[in-house]
């Protein structure tokens, strides 16, 4: 991920409408935050899916709570797809 951000930053430095280094740094921070948020949402989704699987097939009693967590994680991950 860091290599991708560095390449993006280098490319932005060569574009005429990005006038200052501060603007490039701002874009880099925004991209880094976006990728971090996406990674967190996908991790949350995977964890919630595992909890539902364990609750449903591992005979644990917290299926309802695990299912609600999965639905919330799906909604959060869906926000990245719709954006």
PDB file of N, CA, C and O in Angstrom:
ATOM      1  N   UNK A   1       0.825  -1.183   0.000  1.00  0.00           N
ATOM      2  CA  UNK A   1       0.000   0.000   0.000  1.00  0.00           C
ATOM      3  C   UNK A   1       0.874   1.254   0.000  1.00  0.00           C
ATOM      4  O   UNK A   1       0.559   2.221  -0.693  1.00  0.00           O
ATOM      5  N   UNK A   2       1.956   1.252   0.759  1.00  0.00           N
ATOM      6  CA  UNK A   2       2.817   2.431   0.821  1.00  0.00           C
ATOM      7  C   UNK A   2       3.435   2.727  -0.538  1.00  0.00           C
ATOM      8  O   UNK A   2       3.557   3.891  -0.921  1.00  0.00           O
ATOM      9  N   UNK A   3       3.825   1.695  -1.268  1.00  0.00           N
ATOM     10  CA  UNK A   3       4.404   1.903  -2.598  1.00  0.00           C
ATOM     11  C   UNK A   3       3.386   2.539  -3.538  1.00  0.00           C
ATOM     12  O   UNK A   3       3.741   3.405  -4.338  1.00  0.00           O
ATOM     13  N   UNK A   4       2.142   2.125  -3.451  1.00  0.00           N
ATOM     14  CA  UNK A   4       1.089   2.699  -4.286  1.00  0.00           C
ATOM     15  C   UNK A   4       0.893   4.175  -3.970  1.00  0.00           C
ATOM     16  O   UNK A   4       0.742   4.994  -4.877  1.00  0.00           O
ATOM     17  N   UNK A   5       0.897   4.509  -2.700  1.00  0.00           N
ATOM     18  CA  UNK A   5       0.726   5.908  -2.291  1.00  0.00           C
ATOM     19  C   UNK A   5       1.904   6.744  -2.773  1.00  0.00           C
ATOM     20  O   UNK A   5       1.721   7.872  -3.232  1.00  0.00           O
ATOM     21  N   UNK A   6       3.116   6.196  -2.671  1.00  0.00           N
ATOM     22  CA  UNK A   6       4.297   6.929  -3.142  1.00  0.00           C
ATOM     23  C   UNK A   6       4.222   7.174  -4.643  1.00  0.00           C
ATOM     24  O   UNK A   6       4.560   8.261  -5.112  1.00  0.00           O
ATOM     25  N   UNK A   7       3.779   6.167  -5.404  1.00  0.00           N
ATOM     26  CA  UNK A   7       3.632   6.333  -6.850  1.00  0.00           C
ATOM     27  C   UNK A   7       2.567   7.375  -7.164  1.00  0.00           C
ATOM     28  O   UNK A   7       2.747   8.200  -8.060  1.00  0.00           O
ATOM     29  N   UNK A   8       1.467   7.339  -6.434  1.00  0.00           N
ATOM     30  CA  UNK A   8       0.410   8.325  -6.639  1.00  0.00           C
ATOM     31  C   UNK A   8       0.940   9.721  -6.346  1.00  0.00           C
ATOM     32  O   UNK A   8       0.691  10.658  -7.105  1.00  0.00           O
ATOM     33  N   UNK A   9       1.663   9.855  -5.258  1.00  0.00           N
ATOM     34  CA  UNK A   9       2.204  11.154  -4.873  1.00  0.00           C
ATOM     35  C   UNK A   9       3.171  11.658  -5.945  1.00  0.00           C
ATOM     36  O   UNK A   9       3.145  12.839  -6.289  1.00  0.00           O
ATOM     37  N   UNK A  10       4.020  10.782  -6.474  1.00  0.00           N
ATOM     38  CA  UNK A  10       4.955  11.178  -7.527  1.00  0.00           C
ATOM     39  C   UNK A  10       4.195  11.622  -8.772  1.00  0.00           C
ATOM     40  O   UNK A  10       4.563  12.606  -9.413  1.00  0.00           O
ATOM     41  N   UNK A  11       3.138  10.896  -9.108  1.00  0.00           N
ATOM     42  CA  UNK A  11       2.340  11.256 -10.277  1.00  0.00           C
ATOM     43  C   UNK A  11       1.646  12.586 -10.089  1.00  0.00           C
ATOM     44  O   UNK A  11       1.556  13.386 -11.020  1.00  0.00           O
ATOM     45  N   UNK A  12       1.156  12.825  -8.881  1.00  0.00           N
ATOM     46  CA  UNK A  12       0.481  14.090  -8.616  1.00  0.00           C
ATOM     47  C   UNK A  12       1.447  15.269  -8.676  1.00  0.00           C
ATOM     48  O   UNK A  12       1.058  16.376  -9.050  1.00  0.00           O
ATOM     49  N   UNK A  13       2.678  15.037  -8.315  1.00  0.00           N
ATOM     50  CA  UNK A  13       3.671  16.110  -8.367  1.00  0.00           C
ATOM     51  C   UNK A  13       3.913  16.574  -9.800  1.00  0.00           C
ATOM     52  O   UNK A  13       4.332  17.710 -10.022  1.00  0.00           O
ATOM     53  N   UNK A  14       3.653  15.709 -10.767  1.00  0.00           N
ATOM     54  CA  UNK A  14       3.895  16.045 -12.159  1.00  0.00           C
ATOM     55  C   UNK A  14       2.686  16.667 -12.854  1.00  0.00           C
ATOM     56  O   UNK A  14       2.780  17.058 -14.017  1.00  0.00           O
ATOM     57  N   UNK A  15       1.568  16.762 -12.167  1.00  0.00           N
ATOM     58  CA  UNK A  15       0.357  17.314 -12.760  1.00  0.00           C
ATOM     59  C   UNK A  15       0.313  18.810 -12.506  1.00  0.00           C
ATOM     60  O   UNK A  15       0.555  19.256 -11.385  1.00  0.00           O
ATOM     61  N   UNK A  16       0.007  19.587 -13.532  1.00  0.00           N
ATOM     62  CA  UNK A  16       0.035  21.037 -13.439  1.00  0.00           C
ATOM     63  C   UNK A  16      -0.949  21.611 -12.433  1.00  0.00           C
ATOM     64  O   UNK A  16      -0.637  22.601 -11.772  1.00  0.00           O
ATOM     65  N   UNK A  17      -2.147  21.009 -12.297  1.00  0.00           N
ATOM     66  CA  UNK A  17      -3.140  21.626 -11.424  1.00  0.00           C
ATOM     67  C   UNK A  17      -2.861  21.398  -9.947  1.00  0.00           C
ATOM     68  O   UNK A  17      -3.480  22.048  -9.105  1.00  0.00           O
ATOM     69  N   UNK A  18      -1.956  20.500  -9.608  1.00  0.00           N
ATOM     70  CA  UNK A  18      -1.546  20.333  -8.216  1.00  0.00           C
ATOM     71  C   UNK A  18      -0.347  21.257  -8.024  1.00  0.00           C
ATOM     72  O   UNK A  18       0.788  20.909  -8.350  1.00  0.00           O
ATOM     73  N   UNK A  19      -0.625  22.423  -7.495  1.00  0.00           N
ATOM     74  CA  UNK A  19       0.373  23.469  -7.455  1.00  0.00           C
ATOM     75  C   UNK A  19       1.363  23.376  -6.323  1.00  0.00           C
ATOM     76  O   UNK A  19       2.505  23.807  -6.482  1.00  0.00           O
ATOM     77  N   UNK A  20       0.982  22.839  -5.200  1.00  0.00           N
ATOM     78  CA  UNK A  20       1.881  22.867  -4.064  1.00  0.00           C
ATOM     79  C   UNK A  20       2.081  21.486  -3.493  1.00  0.00           C
ATOM     80  O   UNK A  20       1.272  20.579  -3.689  1.00  0.00           O
ATOM     81  N   UNK A  21       3.157  21.355  -2.795  1.00  0.00           N
ATOM     82  CA  UNK A  21       3.450  20.093  -2.131  1.00  0.00           C
ATOM     83  C   UNK A  21       2.412  19.816  -1.035  1.00  0.00           C
ATOM     84  O   UNK A  21       2.090  18.662  -0.751  1.00  0.00           O
ATOM     85  N   UNK A  22       1.900  20.880  -0.432  1.00  0.00           N
ATOM     86  CA  UNK A  22       0.893  20.727   0.617  1.00  0.00           C
ATOM     87  C   UNK A  22      -0.376  20.085   0.068  1.00  0.00           C
ATOM     88  O   UNK A  22      -0.995  19.263   0.744  1.00  0.00           O
ATOM     89  N   UNK A  23      -0.770  20.454  -1.155  1.00  0.00           N
ATOM     90  CA  UNK A  23      -1.962  19.853  -1.759  1.00  0.00           C
ATOM     91  C   UNK A  23      -1.733  18.367  -2.019  1.00  0.00           C
ATOM     92  O   UNK A  23      -2.624  17.547  -1.794  1.00  0.00           O
ATOM     93  N   UNK A  24      -0.546  18.028  -2.489  1.00  0.00           N
ATOM     94  CA  UNK A  24      -0.217  16.618  -2.711  1.00  0.00           C
ATOM     95  C   UNK A  24      -0.222  15.833  -1.409  1.00  0.00           C
ATOM     96  O   UNK A  24      -0.704  14.702  -1.361  1.00  0.00           O
ATOM     97  N   UNK A  25       0.314  16.434  -0.357  1.00  0.00           N
ATOM     98  CA  UNK A  25       0.331  15.778   0.951  1.00  0.00           C
ATOM     99  C   UNK A  25      -1.088  15.589   1.476  1.00  0.00           C
ATOM    100  O   UNK A  25      -1.397  14.569   2.092  1.00  0.00           O
ATOM    101  N   UNK A  26      -1.942  16.567   1.230  1.00  0.00           N
ATOM    102  CA  UNK A  26      -3.343  16.474   1.648  1.00  0.00           C
ATOM    103  C   UNK A  26      -4.034  15.319   0.926  1.00  0.00           C
ATOM    104  O   UNK A  26      -4.767  14.547   1.545  1.00  0.00           O
ATOM    105  N   UNK A  27      -3.804  15.201  -0.363  1.00  0.00           N
ATOM    106  CA  UNK A  27      -4.390  14.100  -1.138  1.00  0.00           C
ATOM    107  C   UNK A  27      -3.850  12.754  -0.666  1.00  0.00           C
ATOM    108  O   UNK A  27      -4.585  11.769  -0.597  1.00  0.00           O
ATOM    109  N   UNK A  28      -2.576  12.723  -0.345  1.00  0.00           N
ATOM    110  CA  UNK A  28      -1.970  11.485   0.133  1.00  0.00           C
ATOM    111  C   UNK A  28      -2.602  11.058   1.462  1.00  0.00           C
ATOM    112  O   UNK A  28      -2.907   9.881   1.652  1.00  0.00           O
ATOM    113  N   UNK A  29      -2.799  12.002   2.372  1.00  0.00           N
ATOM    114  CA  UNK A  29      -3.435  11.686   3.659  1.00  0.00           C
ATOM    115  C   UNK A  29      -4.863  11.184   3.456  1.00  0.00           C
ATOM    116  O   UNK A  29      -5.295  10.236   4.112  1.00  0.00           O
ATOM    117  N   UNK A  30      -5.583  11.823   2.552  1.00  0.00           N
ATOM    118  CA  UNK A  30      -6.961  11.412   2.289  1.00  0.00           C
ATOM    119  C   UNK A  30      -7.013  10.000   1.717  1.00  0.00           C
ATOM    120  O   UNK A  30      -7.853   9.195   2.118  1.00  0.00           O
ATOM    121  N   UNK A  31      -6.121   9.703   0.785  1.00  0.00           N
ATOM    122  CA  UNK A  31      -6.081   8.369   0.199  1.00  0.00           C
ATOM    123  C   UNK A  31      -5.691   7.328   1.243  1.00  0.00           C
ATOM    124  O   UNK A  31      -6.281   6.249   1.301  1.00  0.00           O
ATOM    125  N   UNK A  32      -4.710   7.650   2.056  1.00  0.00           N
ATOM    126  CA  UNK A  32      -4.277   6.736   3.108  1.00  0.00           C
ATOM    127  C   UNK A  32      -5.422   6.444   4.070  1.00  0.00           C
ATOM    128  O   UNK A  32      -5.632   5.294   4.455  1.00  0.00           O
ATOM    129  N   UNK A  33      -6.159   7.474   4.460  1.00  0.00           N
ATOM    130  CA  UNK A  33      -7.303   7.311   5.367  1.00  0.00           C
ATOM    131  C   UNK A  33      -8.383   6.444   4.720  1.00  0.00           C
ATOM    132  O   UNK A  33      -8.947   5.558   5.362  1.00  0.00           O
ATOM    133  N   UNK A  34      -8.662   6.708   3.455  1.00  0.00           N
ATOM    134  CA  UNK A  34      -9.681   5.938   2.738  1.00  0.00           C
ATOM    135  C   UNK A  34      -9.307   4.457   2.670  1.00  0.00           C
ATOM    136  O   UNK A  34     -10.142   3.590   2.927  1.00  0.00           O
ATOM    137  N   UNK A  35      -8.063   4.174   2.328  1.00  0.00           N
ATOM    138  CA  UNK A  35      -7.622   2.782   2.242  1.00  0.00           C
ATOM    139  C   UNK A  35      -7.628   2.115   3.612  1.00  0.00           C
ATOM    140  O   UNK A  35      -7.963   0.937   3.731  1.00  0.00           O
ATOM    141  N   UNK A  36      -7.263   2.855   4.630  1.00  0.00           N
ATOM    142  CA  UNK A  36      -7.281   2.322   5.987  1.00  0.00           C
ATOM    143  C   UNK A  36      -8.706   2.008   6.432  1.00  0.00           C
ATOM    144  O   UNK A  36      -8.956   0.961   7.029  1.00  0.00           O
ATOM    145  N   UNK A  37      -9.631   2.906   6.144  1.00  0.00           N
ATOM    146  CA  UNK A  37     -11.036   2.682   6.486  1.00  0.00           C
ATOM    147  C   UNK A  37     -11.605   1.476   5.747  1.00  0.00           C
ATOM    148  O   UNK A  37     -12.360   0.685   6.312  1.00  0.00           O
ATOM    149  N   UNK A  38     -11.230   1.349   4.472  1.00  0.00           N
ATOM    150  CA  UNK A  38     -11.705   0.208   3.678  1.00  0.00           C
ATOM    151  C   UNK A  38     -11.171  -1.095   4.259  1.00  0.00           C
ATOM    152  O   UNK A  38     -11.909  -2.072   4.384  1.00  0.00           O
ATOM    153  N   UNK A  39      -9.891  -1.108   4.613  1.00  0.00           N
ATOM    154  CA  UNK A  39      -9.283  -2.303   5.184  1.00  0.00           C
ATOM    155  C   UNK A  39      -9.963  -2.670   6.509  1.00  0.00           C
ATOM    156  O   UNK A  39     -10.224  -3.845   6.766  1.00  0.00           O
ATOM    157  N   UNK A  40     -10.246  -1.681   7.340  1.00  0.00           N
ATOM    158  CA  UNK A  40     -10.917  -1.932   8.620  1.00  0.00           C
ATOM    159  C   UNK A  40     -12.316  -2.491   8.402  1.00  0.00           C
ATOM    160  O   UNK A  40     -12.736  -3.401   9.117  1.00  0.00           O
ATOM    161  N   UNK A  41     -13.040  -1.958   7.423  1.00  0.00           N
ATOM    162  CA  UNK A  41     -14.396  -2.439   7.136  1.00  0.00           C
ATOM    163  C   UNK A  41     -14.366  -3.883   6.649  1.00  0.00           C
ATOM    164  O   UNK A  41     -15.210  -4.686   7.047  1.00  0.00           O
ATOM    165  N   UNK A  42     -13.417  -4.216   5.803  1.00  0.00           N
ATOM    166  CA  UNK A  42     -13.328  -5.590   5.303  1.00  0.00           C
ATOM    167  C   UNK A  42     -12.917  -6.558   6.411  1.00  0.00           C
ATOM    168  O   UNK A  42     -13.406  -7.687   6.458  1.00  0.00           O
ATOM    169  N   UNK A  43     -12.022  -6.125   7.305  1.00  0.00           N
ATOM    170  CA  UNK A  43     -11.629  -6.960   8.440  1.00  0.00           C
ATOM    171  C   UNK A  43     -12.832  -7.186   9.350  1.00  0.00           C
ATOM    172  O   UNK A  43     -13.067  -8.302   9.813  1.00  0.00           O
ATOM    173  N   UNK A  44     -13.586  -6.127   9.601  1.00  0.00           N
ATOM    174  CA  UNK A  44     -14.784  -6.228  10.438  1.00  0.00           C
ATOM    175  C   UNK A  44     -15.795  -7.189   9.811  1.00  0.00           C
ATOM    176  O   UNK A  44     -16.418  -7.981  10.518  1.00  0.00           O
ATOM    177  N   UNK A  45     -15.955  -7.122   8.504  1.00  0.00           N
ATOM    178  CA  UNK A  45     -16.872  -8.010   7.800  1.00  0.00           C
ATOM    179  C   UNK A  45     -16.434  -9.467   7.924  1.00  0.00           C
ATOM    180  O   UNK A  45     -17.252 -10.343   8.202  1.00  0.00           O
ATOM    181  N   UNK A  46     -15.154  -9.720   7.719  1.00  0.00           N
ATOM    182  CA  UNK A  46     -14.644 -11.086   7.826  1.00  0.00           C
ATOM    183  C   UNK A  46     -14.800 -11.624   9.251  1.00  0.00           C
ATOM    184  O   UNK A  46     -15.191 -12.775   9.442  1.00  0.00           O
ATOM    185  N   UNK A  47     -14.495 -10.795  10.245  1.00  0.00           N
ATOM    186  CA  UNK A  47     -14.647 -11.222  11.636  1.00  0.00           C
ATOM    187  C   UNK A  47     -16.105 -11.527  11.969  1.00  0.00           C
ATOM    188  O   UNK A  47     -16.401 -12.519  12.634  1.00  0.00           O
ATOM    189  N   UNK A  48     -17.012 -10.671  11.506  1.00  0.00           N
ATOM    190  CA  UNK A  48     -18.436 -10.882  11.772  1.00  0.00           C
ATOM    191  C   UNK A  48     -18.929 -12.154  11.100  1.00  0.00           C
ATOM    192  O   UNK A  48     -19.713 -12.900  11.686  1.00  0.00           O
ATOM    193  N   UNK A  49     -18.483 -12.408   9.887  1.00  0.00           N
ATOM    194  CA  UNK A  49     -18.894 -13.632   9.183  1.00  0.00           C
ATOM    195  C   UNK A  49     -18.402 -14.869   9.927  1.00  0.00           C
ATOM    196  O   UNK A  49     -19.123 -15.862  10.025  1.00  0.00           O
ATOM    197  N   UNK A  50     -17.177 -14.816  10.450  1.00  0.00           N
ATOM    198  CA  UNK A  50     -16.666 -15.951  11.223  1.00  0.00           C
ATOM    199  C   UNK A  50     -17.483 -16.161  12.499  1.00  0.00           C
ATOM    200  O   UNK A  50     -17.738 -17.301  12.887  1.00  0.00           O
ATOM    201  N   UNK A  51     -17.899 -15.066  13.157  1.00  0.00           N
ATOM    202  CA  UNK A  51     -18.706 -15.184  14.371  1.00  0.00           C
ATOM    203  C   UNK A  51     -20.056 -15.830  14.068  1.00  0.00           C
ATOM    204  O   UNK A  51     -20.538 -16.664  14.834  1.00  0.00           O
ATOM    205  N   UNK A  52     -20.658 -15.441  12.953  1.00  0.00           N
ATOM    206  CA  UNK A  52     -21.946 -16.026  12.569  1.00  0.00           C
ATOM    207  C   UNK A  52     -21.758 -17.511  12.268  1.00  0.00           C
ATOM    208  O   UNK A  52     -22.571 -18.338  12.680  1.00  0.00           O
ATOM    209  N   UNK A  53     -20.704 -17.844  11.561  1.00  0.00           N
ATOM    210  CA  UNK A  53     -20.431 -19.244  11.234  1.00  0.00           C
ATOM    211  C   UNK A  53     -20.266 -20.069  12.504  1.00  0.00           C
ATOM    212  O   UNK A  53     -20.840 -21.150  12.632  1.00  0.00           O
ATOM    213  N   UNK A  54     -19.476 -19.549  13.442  1.00  0.00           N
ATOM    214  CA  UNK A  54     -19.279 -20.284  14.698  1.00  0.00           C
ATOM    215  C   UNK A  54     -20.578 -20.400  15.486  1.00  0.00           C
ATOM    216  O   UNK A  54     -20.866 -21.445  16.068  1.00  0.00           O
ATOM    217  N   UNK A  55     -21.360 -19.327  15.503  1.00  0.00           N
ATOM    218  CA  UNK A  55     -22.620 -19.356  16.244  1.00  0.00           C
ATOM    219  C   UNK A  55     -23.619 -20.312  15.612  1.00  0.00           C
ATOM    220  O   UNK A  55     -24.339 -21.018  16.318  1.00  0.00           O
ATOM    221  N   UNK A  56     -23.665 -20.337  14.291  1.00  0.00           N
ATOM    222  CA  UNK A  56     -24.642 -21.179  13.596  1.00  0.00           C
ATOM    223  C   UNK A  56     -24.234 -22.652  13.594  1.00  0.00           C
ATOM    224  O   UNK A  56     -25.068 -23.538  13.786  1.00  0.00           O
ATOM    225  N   UNK A  57     -22.962 -22.899  13.378  1.00  0.00           N
ATOM    226  CA  UNK A  57     -22.524 -24.287  13.201  1.00  0.00           C
ATOM    227  C   UNK A  57     -21.703 -24.813  14.363  1.00  0.00           C
ATOM    228  O   UNK A  57     -21.461 -26.016  14.460  1.00  0.00           O
ATOM    229  N   UNK A  58     -21.275 -23.928  15.239  1.00  0.00           N
ATOM    230  CA  UNK A  58     -20.487 -24.349  16.393  1.00  0.00           C
ATOM    231  C   UNK A  58     -21.331 -24.472  17.649  1.00  0.00           C
ATOM    232  O   UNK A  58     -20.815 -24.743  18.734  1.00  0.00           O
ATOM    233  N   UNK A  59     -22.632 -24.272  17.493  1.00  0.00           N
ATOM    234  CA  UNK A  59     -23.595 -24.422  18.586  1.00  0.00           C
ATOM    235  C   UNK A  59     -23.327 -23.458  19.734  1.00  0.00           C
ATOM    236  O   UNK A  59     -23.508 -23.811  20.899  1.00  0.00           O
ATOM    237  N   UNK A  60     -22.899 -22.246  19.408  1.00  0.00           N
ATOM    238  CA  UNK A  60     -22.769 -21.209  20.430  1.00  0.00           C
ATOM    239  C   UNK A  60     -24.078 -20.446  20.504  1.00  0.00           C
ATOM    240  O   UNK A  60     -24.816 -20.379  19.521  1.00  0.00           O
ATOM    241  N   UNK A  61     -24.369 -19.875  21.652  1.00  0.00           N
ATOM    242  CA  UNK A  61     -25.662 -19.267  21.871  1.00  0.00           C
ATOM    243  C   UNK A  61     -25.813 -17.819  21.451  1.00  0.00           C
ATOM    244  O   UNK A  61     -26.875 -17.241  21.683  1.00  0.00           O
ATOM    245  N   UNK A  62     -24.813 -17.202  20.847  1.00  0.00           N
ATOM    246  CA  UNK A  62     -24.916 -15.774  20.529  1.00  0.00           C
ATOM    247  C   UNK A  62     -25.186 -15.517  19.046  1.00  0.00           C
ATOM    248  O   UNK A  62     -24.661 -14.557  18.482  1.00  0.00           O
ATOM    249  N   UNK A  63     -25.992 -16.358  18.414  1.00  0.00           N
ATOM    250  CA  UNK A  63     -26.255 -16.206  16.984  1.00  0.00           C
ATOM    251  C   UNK A  63     -26.900 -14.865  16.664  1.00  0.00           C
ATOM    252  O   UNK A  63     -26.513 -14.213  15.694  1.00  0.00           O
ATOM    253  N   UNK A  64     -27.881 -14.440  17.463  1.00  0.00           N
ATOM    254  CA  UNK A  64     -28.575 -13.177  17.203  1.00  0.00           C
ATOM    255  C   UNK A  64     -27.625 -11.995  17.203  1.00  0.00           C
ATOM    256  O   UNK A  64     -27.672 -11.159  16.301  1.00  0.00           O
ATOM    257  N   UNK A  65     -26.769 -11.918  18.201  1.00  0.00           N
ATOM    258  CA  UNK A  65     -25.789 -10.836  18.286  1.00  0.00           C
ATOM    259  C   UNK A  65     -24.787 -10.920  17.144  1.00  0.00           C
ATOM    260  O   UNK A  65     -24.434  -9.899  16.553  1.00  0.00           O
ATOM    261  N   UNK A  66     -24.327 -12.125  16.828  1.00  0.00           N
ATOM    262  CA  UNK A  66     -23.377 -12.308  15.722  1.00  0.00           C
ATOM    263  C   UNK A  66     -24.014 -11.906  14.397  1.00  0.00           C
ATOM    264  O   UNK A  66     -23.364 -11.302  13.544  1.00  0.00           O
ATOM    265  N   UNK A  67     -25.282 -12.244  14.233  1.00  0.00           N
ATOM    266  CA  UNK A  67     -25.996 -11.893  13.002  1.00  0.00           C
ATOM    267  C   UNK A  67     -26.131 -10.380  12.873  1.00  0.00           C
ATOM    268  O   UNK A  67     -25.939  -9.841  11.783  1.00  0.00           O
ATOM    269  N   UNK A  68     -26.454  -9.687  13.951  1.00  0.00           N
ATOM    270  CA  UNK A  68     -26.558  -8.229  13.920  1.00  0.00           C
ATOM    271  C   UNK A  68     -25.212  -7.583  13.586  1.00  0.00           C
ATOM    272  O   UNK A  68     -25.158  -6.615  12.827  1.00  0.00           O
ATOM    273  N   UNK A  69     -24.138  -8.112  14.145  1.00  0.00           N
ATOM    274  CA  UNK A  69     -22.796  -7.605  13.830  1.00  0.00           C
ATOM    275  C   UNK A  69     -22.474  -7.787  12.357  1.00  0.00           C
ATOM    276  O   UNK A  69     -21.877  -6.919  11.721  1.00  0.00           O
ATOM    277  N   UNK A  70     -22.885  -8.941  11.825  1.00  0.00           N
ATOM    278  CA  UNK A  70     -22.652  -9.200  10.400  1.00  0.00           C
ATOM    279  C   UNK A  70     -23.420  -8.215   9.535  1.00  0.00           C
ATOM    280  O   UNK A  70     -22.877  -7.697   8.559  1.00  0.00           O
ATOM    281  N   UNK A  71     -24.677  -7.950   9.878  1.00  0.00           N
ATOM    282  CA  UNK A  71     -25.473  -7.002   9.101  1.00  0.00           C
ATOM    283  C   UNK A  71     -24.862  -5.601   9.128  1.00  0.00           C
ATOM    284  O   UNK A  71     -24.826  -4.925   8.099  1.00  0.00           O
ATOM    285  N   UNK A  72     -24.383  -5.161  10.285  1.00  0.00           N
ATOM    286  CA  UNK A  72     -23.734  -3.851  10.393  1.00  0.00           C
ATOM    287  C   UNK A  72     -22.451  -3.810   9.566  1.00  0.00           C
ATOM    288  O   UNK A  72     -22.178  -2.821   8.886  1.00  0.00           O
ATOM    289  N   UNK A  73     -21.671  -4.881   9.624  1.00  0.00           N
ATOM    290  CA  UNK A  73     -20.421  -4.941   8.864  1.00  0.00           C
ATOM    291  C   UNK A  73     -20.697  -4.952   7.364  1.00  0.00           C
ATOM    292  O   UNK A  73     -19.968  -4.327   6.594  1.00  0.00           O
ATOM    293  N   UNK A  74     -21.740  -5.657   6.949  1.00  0.00           N
ATOM    294  CA  UNK A  74     -22.118  -5.661   5.533  1.00  0.00           C
ATOM    295  C   UNK A  74     -22.512  -4.265   5.067  1.00  0.00           C
ATOM    296  O   UNK A  74     -22.155  -3.853   3.963  1.00  0.00           O
ATOM    297  N   UNK A  75     -23.237  -3.547   5.893  1.00  0.00           N
ATOM    298  CA  UNK A  75     -23.644  -2.179   5.553  1.00  0.00           C
ATOM    299  C   UNK A  75     -22.425  -1.276   5.417  1.00  0.00           C
ATOM    300  O   UNK A  75     -22.330  -0.491   4.474  1.00  0.00           O
ATOM    301  N   UNK A  76     -21.497  -1.389   6.358  1.00  0.00           N
ATOM    302  CA  UNK A  76     -20.290  -0.558   6.308  1.00  0.00           C
ATOM    303  C   UNK A  76     -19.457  -0.883   5.066  1.00  0.00           C
ATOM    304  O   UNK A  76     -18.977   0.020   4.381  1.00  0.00           O
ATOM    305  N   UNK A  77     -19.288  -2.174   4.783  1.00  0.00           N
ATOM    306  CA  UNK A  77     -18.528  -2.559   3.593  1.00  0.00           C
ATOM    307  C   UNK A  77     -19.255  -2.138   2.330  1.00  0.00           C
ATOM    308  O   UNK A  77     -18.618  -1.765   1.346  1.00  0.00           O
ATOM    309  N   UNK A  78     -20.583  -2.191   2.343  1.00  0.00           N
ATOM    310  CA  UNK A  78     -21.373  -1.777   1.195  1.00  0.00           C
ATOM    311  C   UNK A  78     -21.203  -0.300   0.866  1.00  0.00           C
ATOM    312  O   UNK A  78     -21.325   0.100  -0.292  1.00  0.00           O
ATOM    313  N   UNK A  79     -20.923   0.507   1.880  1.00  0.00           N
ATOM    314  CA  UNK A  79     -20.697   1.932   1.653  1.00  0.00           C
ATOM    315  C   UNK A  79     -19.516   2.155   0.708  1.00  0.00           C
ATOM    316  O   UNK A  79     -19.524   3.110  -0.069  1.00  0.00           O
ATOM    317  N   UNK A  80     -18.514   1.298   0.760  1.00  0.00           N
ATOM    318  CA  UNK A  80     -17.354   1.443  -0.127  1.00  0.00           C
ATOM    319  C   UNK A  80     -17.707   1.056  -1.566  1.00  0.00           C
ATOM    320  O   UNK A  80     -17.135   1.590  -2.517  1.00  0.00           O
ATOM    321  N   UNK A  81     -18.635   0.142  -1.713  1.00  0.00           N
ATOM    322  CA  UNK A  81     -19.040  -0.286  -3.048  1.00  0.00           C
ATOM    323  C   UNK A  81     -19.922   0.767  -3.703  1.00  0.00           C
ATOM    324  O   UNK A  81     -19.793   1.025  -4.899  1.00  0.00           O
ATOM    325  N   UNK A  82     -20.813   1.374  -2.935  1.00  0.00           N
ATOM    326  CA  UNK A  82     -21.741   2.367  -3.468  1.00  0.00           C
ATOM    327  C   UNK A  82     -21.072   3.710  -3.716  1.00  0.00           C
ATOM    328  O   UNK A  82     -21.569   4.513  -4.506  1.00  0.00           O
ATOM    329  N   UNK A  83     -19.952   3.960  -3.051  1.00  0.00           N
ATOM    330  CA  UNK A  83     -19.290   5.281  -3.186  1.00  0.00           C
ATOM    331  C   UNK A  83     -18.662   5.464  -4.533  1.00  0.00           C
ATOM    332  O   UNK A  83     -18.072   6.510  -4.802  1.00  0.00           O
TER     333      UNK A  83
END
